[in-house]
Amino acid sequence: MSSIFLIPGLGADCRIYKNIDLKGYEAVHVEWIEPGKSDTLASYAQKLIDQYNIIPKSIVIGNSLGGMIAVEIAKKVDLDKIILISSIKSVDEAPWYFSFFRATKLHHLIPVQKLTSLEFLIEYAFGGMSEKDQQLFADMLRNTSPRFVKWAVDAILLWDNHFITKNVYHITGDRDKVFPYKKIKGATIVKGGTHVMIFTKAREINIWLKNILTN
């Protein structure tokens, strides 16, 4: 049975994959570990490689931030497949606000408690979820380490990857407000998919995943 490493997004844990069908595979749920102050996404990716023994020919699936880290893992380990959901492959696909916040550092003025609140993240960017899924996401946010969030926001904004490895598969939604699809190249676009389409468009994603994993 092949192993698939599942990396969640910022403010989430591997419950984000609850609707994803990976029958026939051993799903390895990657949990966030505390970063060092000087960690970049690249150095943090190495820590996950070491912690979870991610070896060549593995498959890694990353959602949002998890997809960016999956790209960094693929630069260090010869993966069989790198699968990105609602993410970006390089800084060239990053939205306008990356450069804005890098230049102004206004995100440092936002309290971490606000960053991990349901209202801040969900009302604008994560629309379309059922009430049950909203409650689940709120619980994931509440259980996210404030230290990790503070580090991750900076690490995301400072990410400067321009290199795209082979065997990358990418799916995103045309209503994703976090990573707008018009900046993204070579991805499968899901009509009506928001940044949390891993919840709301799981049926479409499962069909897409099955095609990738069996080919």
C-alpha positions as CSV (number, residue, x, y, z in Angstrom):
1,M,0.0,0.0,0.0
2,S,1.5,3.4,-1.0
3,S,1.8,6.2,1.5
4,I,0.4,9.6,0.9
5,F,1.5,12.5,3.2
6,L,-1.3,15.0,3.8
7,I,-0.3,18.5,4.8
8,P,-3.0,20.9,5.9
9,G,-3.2,24.7,5.5
10,L,-2.6,27.5,7.9
11,G,-5.1,27.4,10.8
12,A,-6.1,23.9,10.0
13,D,-5.2,20.3,10.8
14,C,-5.6,17.1,8.9
15,R,-9.4,17.1,9.5
16,I,-9.4,19.4,6.5
17,Y,-9.0,16.2,4.5
18,K,-12.1,14.5,6.0
19,N,-14.0,14.4,2.7
20,I,-11.1,13.3,0.6
21,D,-11.2,9.6,-0.5
22,L,-7.8,7.9,-0.4
23,K,-9.0,4.3,-0.1
24,G,-6.3,1.9,-1.0
25,Y,-3.5,4.2,0.2
26,E,-1.9,4.7,3.6
27,A,-2.7,8.3,4.6
28,V,0.0,9.9,6.8
29,H,-1.4,12.9,8.6
30,V,1.3,15.6,8.9
31,E,0.7,17.6,12.1
32,W,2.4,21.0,12.5
33,I,5.5,21.2,14.6
34,E,6.7,24.3,16.3
35,P,9.0,26.3,14.0
36,G,12.2,28.0,15.0
37,K,12.3,31.8,14.8
38,S,14.7,31.7,11.8
39,D,12.8,29.0,9.9
40,T,11.8,29.6,6.3
41,L,9.3,27.4,4.5
42,A,12.3,25.6,3.0
43,S,13.9,24.9,6.4
44,Y,10.6,24.0,7.9
45,A,10.0,21.5,5.0
46,Q,13.2,19.8,5.9
47,K,12.0,19.4,9.5
48,L,8.8,17.7,8.2
49,I,10.9,15.4,5.9
50,D,13.0,14.3,8.9
51,Q,10.0,14.1,11.3
52,Y,7.8,12.0,9.0
53,N,10.6,10.2,7.0
54,I,9.4,11.4,3.7
55,I,11.4,9.4,1.2
56,P,11.9,9.4,-2.6
57,K,8.9,8.3,-4.6
58,S,6.5,9.3,-1.9
59,I,3.3,11.2,-2.7
60,V,2.6,14.5,-0.9
61,I,-0.7,16.4,-1.0
62,G,-0.8,19.9,0.3
63,N,-3.7,22.3,0.9
64,S,-3.0,26.0,0.8
65,L,0.1,26.6,3.0
66,G,0.6,22.9,2.9
67,G,0.9,23.0,-0.9
68,M,3.7,25.6,-0.6
69,I,5.5,23.4,1.8
70,A,5.0,20.4,-0.5
71,V,6.7,22.3,-3.2
72,E,9.7,22.9,-0.9
73,I,9.7,19.2,0.1
74,A,9.8,18.3,-3.6
75,K,12.9,20.4,-4.1
76,K,14.7,18.2,-1.5
77,V,13.1,14.8,-2.1
78,D,12.4,13.2,-5.5
79,L,8.7,12.7,-5.0
80,D,6.5,10.6,-7.2
81,K,3.7,13.1,-7.2
82,I,3.2,16.6,-5.6
83,I,-0.5,17.5,-5.5
84,L,-1.6,21.0,-4.6
85,I,-5.1,22.0,-3.6
86,S,-6.0,25.7,-3.3
87,S,-2.4,26.7,-3.2
88,I,0.4,28.2,-5.3
89,K,3.5,26.7,-6.9
90,S,5.8,29.8,-6.8
91,V,5.9,33.4,-5.8
92,D,5.0,34.2,-9.4
93,E,1.5,33.0,-8.7
94,A,1.2,35.0,-5.4
95,P,-1.5,37.6,-5.2
96,W,-0.9,41.3,-5.0
97,Y,-1.2,41.5,-1.3
98,F,2.0,39.5,-0.8
99,S,4.2,42.4,-2.0
100,F,2.0,44.9,-0.2
101,F,2.4,43.3,3.2
102,R,6.1,42.6,2.6
103,A,6.6,46.3,1.9
104,T,4.4,47.7,4.7
105,K,4.5,45.0,7.3
106,L,1.0,46.0,8.3
107,H,0.2,42.3,9.1
108,H,2.4,42.8,12.2
109,L,-0.2,45.1,13.6
110,I,-2.9,42.4,13.5
111,P,-3.2,40.6,16.9
112,V,-2.6,36.8,16.6
113,Q,-5.8,36.2,18.4
114,K,-7.6,38.0,15.5
115,L,-5.8,35.9,12.9
116,T,-7.1,32.8,14.6
117,S,-10.6,34.0,14.9
118,L,-13.5,32.5,12.9
119,E,-14.7,35.9,11.8
120,F,-11.4,37.1,10.4
121,L,-10.7,34.1,8.2
122,I,-14.0,32.7,7.3
123,E,-16.5,35.5,6.6
124,Y,-14.5,37.0,3.7
125,A,-12.3,34.2,2.3
126,F,-13.9,30.9,3.2
127,G,-17.5,31.3,2.2
128,G,-19.8,28.4,1.1
129,M,-19.2,26.0,4.0
130,S,-22.0,24.3,5.7
131,E,-22.7,25.2,9.4
132,K,-21.2,21.9,10.5
133,D,-18.0,22.5,8.5
134,Q,-17.8,26.1,9.8
135,Q,-17.9,24.7,13.3
136,L,-15.1,22.2,12.5
137,F,-13.0,24.9,10.9
138,A,-13.5,27.2,13.9
139,D,-12.4,24.4,16.2
140,M,-9.2,23.9,14.1
141,L,-8.5,27.6,14.3
142,R,-8.9,27.6,18.1
143,N,-6.4,24.8,18.4
144,T,-3.8,26.4,16.2
145,S,-0.7,27.6,18.0
146,P,-0.5,31.4,18.0
147,R,3.3,31.1,17.7
148,F,2.9,29.0,14.6
149,V,0.4,31.4,13.0
150,K,2.7,34.4,13.6
151,W,5.7,32.5,12.1
152,A,3.7,31.1,9.2
153,V,2.3,34.4,8.1
154,D,5.8,35.9,7.8
155,A,7.2,32.8,6.2
156,I,4.4,32.7,3.6
157,L,4.9,36.4,2.7
158,L,8.7,36.0,2.5
159,W,8.5,32.9,0.3
160,D,10.6,33.5,-2.8
161,N,10.4,30.2,-4.7
162,H,10.5,30.5,-8.6
163,F,11.4,26.8,-9.2
164,I,8.7,24.4,-10.1
165,T,9.6,20.7,-9.8
166,K,8.4,17.9,-12.1
167,N,5.3,15.8,-11.3
168,V,3.3,18.7,-9.8
169,Y,-0.5,18.5,-10.1
170,H,-2.5,21.6,-9.2
171,I,-6.2,22.2,-8.6
172,T,-7.8,25.5,-7.6
173,G,-11.2,27.2,-7.6
174,D,-12.4,30.1,-9.7
175,R,-13.8,31.8,-6.6
176,D,-10.7,31.5,-4.4
177,K,-10.1,34.9,-2.8
178,V,-6.9,33.9,-1.1
179,F,-5.1,32.7,-4.2
180,P,-7.0,34.0,-7.2
181,Y,-6.9,31.5,-10.1
182,K,-6.0,34.0,-12.8
183,K,-2.5,34.3,-11.5
184,I,-2.1,30.5,-11.5
185,K,-0.6,28.6,-14.4
186,G,-1.3,25.0,-15.5
187,A,-3.9,24.2,-12.9
188,T,-7.3,22.5,-13.1
189,I,-9.9,25.1,-12.3
190,V,-13.0,24.1,-10.4
191,K,-16.0,26.2,-11.2
192,G,-17.5,27.7,-8.0
193,G,-14.5,26.5,-5.9
194,T,-13.5,28.8,-3.0
195,H,-10.4,28.5,-0.9
196,V,-12.2,25.8,1.1
197,M,-13.3,23.8,-1.8
198,I,-11.6,20.8,-0.1
199,F,-14.9,20.9,1.9
200,T,-17.4,22.2,-0.5
201,K,-16.2,20.6,-3.8
202,A,-14.8,17.3,-2.4
203,R,-16.7,15.2,-5.1
204,E,-14.9,17.0,-7.9
205,I,-11.6,16.9,-6.1
206,N,-11.9,13.1,-5.4
207,I,-12.6,12.4,-9.1
208,W,-9.5,14.5,-10.1
209,L,-7.4,12.8,-7.4
210,K,-8.4,9.3,-8.6
211,N,-7.3,10.1,-12.1
212,I,-4.0,11.4,-11.0
213,L,-3.2,8.6,-8.5
214,T,-4.1,5.8,-10.9
215,N,-2.1,7.1,-13.8
